[in-house]
Amino acid sequence: MKTSRRSFHKKITFENRSCAGKGRRMMNHFMILAVLLPLRTCHTAYSQQGSLMFPVTYFNVSKDLALQHLIVEWDVDKTAHDAELAMSFEIQVHRADEATVWTDFHNVTLNKSGKPLHWIWDSDLPLECMSHSVRIRSKAEASKIWSQWSPWETVLGLDASDNYGPKIFPEEKVIEEGLGITLCCIGRKGQIIKEFFLSDSDVNYFNKTNRQIGLLTAKNVTLRGASRPVSVFCKEPCSEEPCYAHAVFFVGRPPDTPGDFSCQTRNMTTVTCTWNQGRDTYLYGRHSSKHTLFDEFSQNLVPCTVSCSEQSSQCSCSWDIGQQRIYNITLTVENALGRKTATEAFDVTHRIYPLPPFQLWEECTDTEIKLHWNHQNKGIELFCQTEVFQPNGKAELYNGSDTQLHHTSITLGGQQPFTKYTARVRCGAAKNFWRWSEWSKAQTIRTKEAAPSGKVDIWREITPVLRGRNVTLFWKEEPGFRANARSISYEITWEKVEDSSKAECISLSSAYNSTRIFIDNHPYRITIMAKNNINSSLPSILIIPGATGTEKMLNDSELKEEKVNGTEDGILISWEPRHTYDSYVIDWCSFPMSQPCDLQWERFGPNTSSALINSAAFVPGVRYNFRVYGSTANRASLLEKKTGFLKEQPPEFCTEVKNIELSNHAVTLFWDPCPTNKTDCGFLRGYCIYVSPVQEDCNLKGSKKHVHSDGSVLCKYTIENPEERRYTVKHLTSNTKYKLAVVAYTGGGEFPELNFMYIDTPLDSDMMYLLVLLVIVPSLIVAICIWKMKWVKECCCPVIPTPNKSKVLSFKEFKIGSEKVLKISDCTPDTLAVDSKVEAQKLHLQSLMPSTPTEDKTDVHNSSWDYHNENENENEKRNFTSTPTPQTHTWFENLAYSSHLAVESDPYQLPETLETSKAEVSAVPYQPQYYLSILNDDAPSSPGEAAGRKTSLRYISQTDVHCIGRRL
């Protein structure tokens, strides 16, 4: 970079003025330098840029192939050292054939020693693979301007040299698990690397080939197992032997920090240090970890050989201590991947770990043991501890106070006679105790025999026989009883209470715990003692009352047997306490179904009123009977009887229905009582009855629903009285098939299976009657009515003639407009009313002719024919709503029509006319044949006469006649 002379002059002038005048800004940073250096030095120290600089005066680059390091060494002017200047250096590394440049900054404060500066660069690529070039520049930390770069200093690799075949670098390498490695393969001059690969396919890698220097990088390399390296192969594009190259690398771990590092002595002549080397490094042979011990006090390596166990990872090292007593040991563990240390400072006299005692022997009595032993710790005062194991496995520790140097002993009192013990001993330094020695070998000891201790508990079972009683005696050792000998026997004596001169005695071995004796009806005293080779135990006494009292006592049928409940822990027995007894006894049979039943008993104090009886022989579903006795002065009396189960089980039988009584809507079931031997699995609480129709689910009143295992819904009735033998199920449906089952249940549940029986309820007779009344009778009536429809219709609903609808009218011959003309010859009228007096007289004369007299009728207004003289329009004739014109009518009743209804006054007649007509009619009985003949004789000969005649006759429908106040 070029600078103009003018600007350069200004900068020099400024700097000269600043230097000569000791300017404030630069004076603050370089006061010492300004004072020491003359003006000429100031000019020399500054470059053209005008900044304070100390360029590198010495620069050298070398390589350490073993550690794969580039070592950079340089120095600056001595004046910077003298000024103890703080400086910064920027260093760049460039690798041949690559554009990448690595840059690092190194900050240092110089000192007056004037020693050159060093910087080390770790290469991820072996330095043999390529040439590396380094350059450097500097500046004072207070300045912002760097000096010029130094020239590149190059360290050549094999890429610039000839070889006689491809070569892989590094040839052998140890890398840490989880890390990676980069290898290179350098081909011969003019050759390229065609293949570069690993032998292990489990390792992920990538490579660069097809050039003179091949590269291969493997990442995240995992452990390969014991002594198994990874092989690398390189090949040029030829097949001769010089075209191949091979190398290996190992994968391992750095060493762990030694654990539990400690040093101690066992005999004050040799010190042994031990430690745990930690995890396996997976590096072996020449790559395995190296252990060294260094004493800081003597500044010497400890002269010992390290030995390590592959199974336990424990290492140790021993050496003779000589006269030295204090040590400060540094343990170093190192391999190719790392280095760890541990330290231990100690006084040998405070680290005594004695050898274990040996040669143990004993001296015994029946209750005391004196134990002796020897030890090898010469010259060391020891304190020892003895551990004694009881027969039950419990251990007791005894500390000895004897501190003899070569031989010691301990006395152990309070032991049990004829008992086997196991003892062992350990010792520690009496002064400056460090730790106990190992235990000695165990010594087995047995004490001497003694008389039995404690008493034998005795009980009895009395059975009356002819001329006396059989007494079965049972005995067992009390909790505090001890035989105290190899073998014992039982001596049993019985004698009359009033006369002890005739005592009888038997002796039984320890294999027996019961016997049977015969006694008469007198009271007896029975005594039992345990006996061994030394002596006998204290006697146990039992008094058997006389026969009279015994019979009364044995007659226990009057005592009510009370039910008791079982729990998870046993069967709870309680009784009413009596103050007259000094103890209570409960006995029972462990196996009540067997003979002998293994009678058991247990005693309780006078203040006890309940007990939880438990036995390993108790099983669910077995009934156990208990008897509670009160005892005073060795005499026992039966107080209460109990029975119960540890846990009740469902019954083992299926209840069978023996008889049934069946009705339309109910069924009564009868069953037999349960067999006694089938209910011993639990207390019978009652019965359950299950009912259901076969074709559908059950829903009977008063029952509970129960879902059967097959999914059907049953009705359930529960009978809580176990003495019940019958039950009536009500609300059944007649003519229906039902299934029923009866099962017993206990406190443990019901019988698991349902054995159904099937019944069919009979048809209900009341329902039949109701069915006949409501269905059959009405159906029969309807059928008859349909069959006799015409007759019924004629009887109940006679046809009422209607002029306009009647079939007797001829619609072809006579019509006046829309009116229809009646032909009297086609019908039989019941009443005729004649308006013309002449015609009435003719009809009257005809009625006087001989004929059968008829009953006078006063009611003549029954559905009549009425002919009027007046002219009426068609609407009035059809509707009969207009008021009729007053005129005189003559009425004739047709008695053959059988109309006997009372006639009300005709709304179309005047009152006076009606009265006249009635009188006339009453005198002339109606003869239909005569009326018809007269009418036929006078029948019009032409339509004109028919029209004229119509004016004198009018038809009155029966529907218009009012009979007894009602219209027909």
PyMOL commands that set and color helices and strands:
alter all, ss='L'
color gray80, all
select helices_A, chain A and resi 5-20+24-29+31-36+39-45+78-82+158-160+241-243+285-287+348-350+547-554+556-558+676-678+765-787+789-796+824-826+837-847+874-879+895-897+911-923+928-937+943-950+958-960
alter helices_A, ss='H'
color red, helices_A
select strands_A, chain A and resi 56-64+69-76+86-95+101-109+117-122+132-140+153-155+167-169+172-176+181-186+195-198+205-208+213-218+230-235+244-252+259-265+270-276+290-295+300-301+307-308+314-320+326-335+338-347+358-364+369-374+382-389+395-399+407-412+420-429+443-446+456-465+468-477+489-496+504-509+514-519+524-531+540-544+561-564+571-574+583-589+599-604+610-613+623-632+635-645+657-662+667-671+684-693+704-707+713-719+726-729+737-746+749-750+757-760+815-816+819-820+831-834+865-866+890-893+962-963+966-967
alter strands_A, ss='S'
color yellow, strands_A
deselect
rebuild
show_as cartoon
